[in-house]
């Protein structure tokens, strides 16, 4: 057997966002979780030294736990439920 069998230090594609960038992004999301993604991206791009594509920001936001901005599912309001909610 020839060659070196150890794992290489930097194999694969390097990450685009640094740890500091992830903290800034999570801070922007936590400020107002209902804010739309284009507004979050604008606020994130204002930070100095952060030039990242929109797709990478959306992927990182998903990894941080922001899984969309849609309203939660509301139960069907039947007559019985409607009367119960009014009481």
PyMOL CGO cylinders between C-alpha atoms (Angstrom):
from pymol import cmd
from pymol.cgo import CYLINDER

trace = [
    CYLINDER, 0.00, 0.00, 0.00, 1.44, 3.34, -0.96, 0.3, 1, 1, 1, 1, 1, 1,
    CYLINDER, 1.44, 3.34, -0.96, 0.47, 6.88, -0.11, 0.3, 1, 1, 1, 1, 1, 1,
    CYLINDER, 0.47, 6.88, -0.11, -0.93, 8.52, 2.97, 0.3, 1, 1, 1, 1, 1, 1,
    CYLINDER, -0.93, 8.52, 2.97, -4.17, 7.16, 4.45, 0.3, 1, 1, 1, 1, 1, 1,
    CYLINDER, -4.17, 7.16, 4.45, -4.90, 9.99, 6.89, 0.3, 1, 1, 1, 1, 1, 1,
    CYLINDER, -4.90, 9.99, 6.89, -7.90, 12.25, 6.45, 0.3, 1, 1, 1, 1, 1, 1,
    CYLINDER, -7.90, 12.25, 6.45, -7.14, 15.50, 4.72, 0.3, 1, 1, 1, 1, 1, 1,
    CYLINDER, -7.14, 15.50, 4.72, -7.79, 18.69, 6.63, 0.3, 1, 1, 1, 1, 1, 1,
    CYLINDER, -7.79, 18.69, 6.63, -9.88, 20.55, 4.06, 0.3, 1, 1, 1, 1, 1, 1,
    CYLINDER, -9.88, 20.55, 4.06, -11.62, 18.14, 1.74, 0.3, 1, 1, 1, 1, 1, 1,
    CYLINDER, -11.62, 18.14, 1.74, -14.82, 19.15, -0.03, 0.3, 1, 1, 1, 1, 1, 1,
    CYLINDER, -14.82, 19.15, -0.03, -16.24, 22.55, -0.71, 0.3, 1, 1, 1, 1, 1, 1,
    CYLINDER, -16.24, 22.55, -0.71, -15.50, 25.27, 1.81, 0.3, 1, 1, 1, 1, 1, 1,
    CYLINDER, -15.50, 25.27, 1.81, -18.32, 27.00, 3.64, 0.3, 1, 1, 1, 1, 1, 1,
    CYLINDER, -18.32, 27.00, 3.64, -19.41, 30.43, 2.48, 0.3, 1, 1, 1, 1, 1, 1,
    CYLINDER, -19.41, 30.43, 2.48, -20.59, 31.76, 5.83, 0.3, 1, 1, 1, 1, 1, 1,
    CYLINDER, -20.59, 31.76, 5.83, -18.28, 32.16, 8.78, 0.3, 1, 1, 1, 1, 1, 1,
    CYLINDER, -18.28, 32.16, 8.78, -19.33, 31.67, 12.39, 0.3, 1, 1, 1, 1, 1, 1,
    CYLINDER, -19.33, 31.67, 12.39, -19.72, 35.45, 12.82, 0.3, 1, 1, 1, 1, 1, 1,
    CYLINDER, -19.72, 35.45, 12.82, -21.99, 35.61, 9.76, 0.3, 1, 1, 1, 1, 1, 1,
    CYLINDER, -21.99, 35.61, 9.76, -24.20, 32.85, 11.16, 0.3, 1, 1, 1, 1, 1, 1,
    CYLINDER, -24.20, 32.85, 11.16, -24.54, 34.78, 14.42, 0.3, 1, 1, 1, 1, 1, 1,
    CYLINDER, -24.54, 34.78, 14.42, -25.53, 37.96, 12.56, 0.3, 1, 1, 1, 1, 1, 1,
    CYLINDER, -25.53, 37.96, 12.56, -28.10, 36.04, 10.52, 0.3, 1, 1, 1, 1, 1, 1,
    CYLINDER, -28.10, 36.04, 10.52, -29.61, 34.33, 13.57, 0.3, 1, 1, 1, 1, 1, 1,
    CYLINDER, -29.61, 34.33, 13.57, -29.80, 37.71, 15.32, 0.3, 1, 1, 1, 1, 1, 1,
    CYLINDER, -29.80, 37.71, 15.32, -31.69, 39.22, 12.38, 0.3, 1, 1, 1, 1, 1, 1,
    CYLINDER, -31.69, 39.22, 12.38, -34.12, 36.31, 12.32, 0.3, 1, 1, 1, 1, 1, 1,
    CYLINDER, -34.12, 36.31, 12.32, -34.69, 36.45, 16.09, 0.3, 1, 1, 1, 1, 1, 1,
    CYLINDER, -34.69, 36.45, 16.09, -35.45, 40.19, 15.98, 0.3, 1, 1, 1, 1, 1, 1,
    CYLINDER, -35.45, 40.19, 15.98, -38.67, 39.57, 14.10, 0.3, 1, 1, 1, 1, 1, 1,
    CYLINDER, -38.67, 39.57, 14.10, -39.39, 35.98, 13.08, 0.3, 1, 1, 1, 1, 1, 1,
    CYLINDER, -39.39, 35.98, 13.08, -42.34, 37.03, 10.90, 0.3, 1, 1, 1, 1, 1, 1,
    CYLINDER, -42.34, 37.03, 10.90, -40.22, 39.32, 8.73, 0.3, 1, 1, 1, 1, 1, 1,
    CYLINDER, -40.22, 39.32, 8.73, -40.02, 38.26, 5.08, 0.3, 1, 1, 1, 1, 1, 1,
    CYLINDER, -40.02, 38.26, 5.08, -36.79, 36.79, 3.73, 0.3, 1, 1, 1, 1, 1, 1,
    CYLINDER, -36.79, 36.79, 3.73, -35.93, 39.68, 1.32, 0.3, 1, 1, 1, 1, 1, 1,
    CYLINDER, -35.93, 39.68, 1.32, -35.95, 42.11, 4.26, 0.3, 1, 1, 1, 1, 1, 1,
    CYLINDER, -35.95, 42.11, 4.26, -33.76, 39.79, 6.32, 0.3, 1, 1, 1, 1, 1, 1,
    CYLINDER, -33.76, 39.79, 6.32, -31.34, 39.48, 3.40, 0.3, 1, 1, 1, 1, 1, 1,
    CYLINDER, -31.34, 39.48, 3.40, -31.12, 43.27, 3.04, 0.3, 1, 1, 1, 1, 1, 1,
    CYLINDER, -31.12, 43.27, 3.04, -30.35, 43.67, 6.74, 0.3, 1, 1, 1, 1, 1, 1,
    CYLINDER, -30.35, 43.67, 6.74, -27.78, 40.88, 6.57, 0.3, 1, 1, 1, 1, 1, 1,
    CYLINDER, -27.78, 40.88, 6.57, -26.03, 42.39, 3.53, 0.3, 1, 1, 1, 1, 1, 1,
    CYLINDER, -26.03, 42.39, 3.53, -25.65, 45.73, 5.38, 0.3, 1, 1, 1, 1, 1, 1,
    CYLINDER, -25.65, 45.73, 5.38, -23.17, 44.12, 7.77, 0.3, 1, 1, 1, 1, 1, 1,
    CYLINDER, -23.17, 44.12, 7.77, -19.57, 44.83, 6.70, 0.3, 1, 1, 1, 1, 1, 1,
    CYLINDER, -19.57, 44.83, 6.70, -17.75, 42.08, 4.82, 0.3, 1, 1, 1, 1, 1, 1,
    CYLINDER, -17.75, 42.08, 4.82, -20.73, 39.85, 4.11, 0.3, 1, 1, 1, 1, 1, 1,
    CYLINDER, -20.73, 39.85, 4.11, -21.26, 39.22, 0.41, 0.3, 1, 1, 1, 1, 1, 1,
    CYLINDER, -21.26, 39.22, 0.41, -23.19, 35.96, 0.15, 0.3, 1, 1, 1, 1, 1, 1,
    CYLINDER, -23.19, 35.96, 0.15, -25.81, 34.82, -2.35, 0.3, 1, 1, 1, 1, 1, 1,
    CYLINDER, -25.81, 34.82, -2.35, -29.50, 34.71, -1.47, 0.3, 1, 1, 1, 1, 1, 1,
    CYLINDER, -29.50, 34.71, -1.47, -29.61, 30.92, -1.79, 0.3, 1, 1, 1, 1, 1, 1,
    CYLINDER, -29.61, 30.92, -1.79, -26.85, 30.46, 0.79, 0.3, 1, 1, 1, 1, 1, 1,
    CYLINDER, -26.85, 30.46, 0.79, -28.63, 32.78, 3.22, 0.3, 1, 1, 1, 1, 1, 1,
    CYLINDER, -28.63, 32.78, 3.22, -31.89, 30.87, 2.79, 0.3, 1, 1, 1, 1, 1, 1,
    CYLINDER, -31.89, 30.87, 2.79, -30.13, 27.54, 3.36, 0.3, 1, 1, 1, 1, 1, 1,
    CYLINDER, -30.13, 27.54, 3.36, -28.42, 28.80, 6.51, 0.3, 1, 1, 1, 1, 1, 1,
    CYLINDER, -28.42, 28.80, 6.51, -31.69, 30.26, 7.80, 0.3, 1, 1, 1, 1, 1, 1,
    CYLINDER, -31.69, 30.26, 7.80, -33.29, 26.85, 7.35, 0.3, 1, 1, 1, 1, 1, 1,
    CYLINDER, -33.29, 26.85, 7.35, -30.42, 25.21, 9.26, 0.3, 1, 1, 1, 1, 1, 1,
    CYLINDER, -30.42, 25.21, 9.26, -30.85, 27.78, 12.04, 0.3, 1, 1, 1, 1, 1, 1,
    CYLINDER, -30.85, 27.78, 12.04, -34.47, 26.69, 12.50, 0.3, 1, 1, 1, 1, 1, 1,
    CYLINDER, -34.47, 26.69, 12.50, -36.31, 29.23, 10.40, 0.3, 1, 1, 1, 1, 1, 1,
    CYLINDER, -36.31, 29.23, 10.40, -38.54, 26.96, 8.31, 0.3, 1, 1, 1, 1, 1, 1,
    CYLINDER, -38.54, 26.96, 8.31, -40.64, 29.53, 6.47, 0.3, 1, 1, 1, 1, 1, 1,
    CYLINDER, -40.64, 29.53, 6.47, -42.95, 32.38, 7.27, 0.3, 1, 1, 1, 1, 1, 1,
    CYLINDER, -42.95, 32.38, 7.27, -46.36, 30.82, 6.66, 0.3, 1, 1, 1, 1, 1, 1,
    CYLINDER, -46.36, 30.82, 6.66, -49.07, 31.09, 9.28, 0.3, 1, 1, 1, 1, 1, 1,
    CYLINDER, -49.07, 31.09, 9.28, -49.76, 28.06, 11.41, 0.3, 1, 1, 1, 1, 1, 1,
    CYLINDER, -49.76, 28.06, 11.41, -52.60, 25.76, 10.43, 0.3, 1, 1, 1, 1, 1, 1,
    CYLINDER, -52.60, 25.76, 10.43, -55.88, 26.69, 12.09, 0.3, 1, 1, 1, 1, 1, 1,
    CYLINDER, -55.88, 26.69, 12.09, -58.53, 24.15, 12.87, 0.3, 1, 1, 1, 1, 1, 1,
    CYLINDER, -58.53, 24.15, 12.87, -61.78, 24.02, 10.93, 0.3, 1, 1, 1, 1, 1, 1,
    CYLINDER, -61.78, 24.02, 10.93, -64.43, 26.18, 12.57, 0.3, 1, 1, 1, 1, 1, 1,
    CYLINDER, -64.43, 26.18, 12.57, -67.56, 24.10, 12.77, 0.3, 1, 1, 1, 1, 1, 1,
    CYLINDER, -67.56, 24.10, 12.77, -70.71, 25.41, 14.43, 0.3, 1, 1, 1, 1, 1, 1,
    CYLINDER, -70.71, 25.41, 14.43, -69.83, 23.55, 17.62, 0.3, 1, 1, 1, 1, 1, 1,
    CYLINDER, -69.83, 23.55, 17.62, -66.31, 25.02, 17.72, 0.3, 1, 1, 1, 1, 1, 1,
    CYLINDER, -66.31, 25.02, 17.72, -67.60, 28.50, 16.94, 0.3, 1, 1, 1, 1, 1, 1,
    CYLINDER, -67.60, 28.50, 16.94, -70.03, 28.39, 19.88, 0.3, 1, 1, 1, 1, 1, 1,
    CYLINDER, -70.03, 28.39, 19.88, -67.31, 27.03, 22.17, 0.3, 1, 1, 1, 1, 1, 1,
    CYLINDER, -67.31, 27.03, 22.17, -64.89, 29.82, 21.21, 0.3, 1, 1, 1, 1, 1, 1,
    CYLINDER, -64.89, 29.82, 21.21, -67.47, 32.55, 21.83, 0.3, 1, 1, 1, 1, 1, 1,
    CYLINDER, -67.47, 32.55, 21.83, -68.03, 31.41, 25.42, 0.3, 1, 1, 1, 1, 1, 1,
]
cmd.load_cgo(trace, "trace")
